[in-house]
Amino acid sequence: MSISHLSTLKSRHADLDAKIANEERRPAPDAALVAQMKKQKLKIKEEMLAVH
């Protein structure tokens, strides 16, 4: 995998991190949405570690 792919993964990981933080700050966060985003974030992190 290329460096650009790794950069894309890092960007997607950071974007999900921000979305999770925003959702968790809401008065009534959607727990299912947060869980889904955390799973996506973990998959991206695993892919980044496989590339590295």
N, C-alpha and C positions, 0 to 999 in steps of 0.2 A: 504494500500500500504506500501511497505517496504522502509526502509531507502535507500537501493540500488536503488530502482526505483526513489526516489527523487534525489539522486545523479546523476543518468542518465539524468533526466530532467534538472537539473542544468547545466550539461555538454553540453547538446544539446542547451540550452538557450545561454550559453556563446559562443559556436561555431557559432551559428547564428548571435550573436552580432558582432563577429569578421568578419564574412563574409559580413555583412551589411556595417560595417565600411570600409572594403577593397573596396567594390563595390562603395560606395559613394566617395571614394578618387580618383577613376579613372577619367580620363579626360572627358569621356562621359558615366556616369553611366547608367545602364539599369534600368529605373524607374519601369518597370513592375516586374522585378526580385526583386528589393528592396522591393516593396510593398508586393510581395508574401512572402518573407522571414520575413518581419515584422509581417504579419498575422500568420505565423507559430510560431514566437517567442511569440506573444500574446497568442496563444492557449496553448503553453507550460507553460507560466507564469500562466494562469488561472488554468491549471492542477496542477501546484505546489502549488498554493494557496488553492486549494480544498483538497490537501493532507495534508497540514500544519495545 
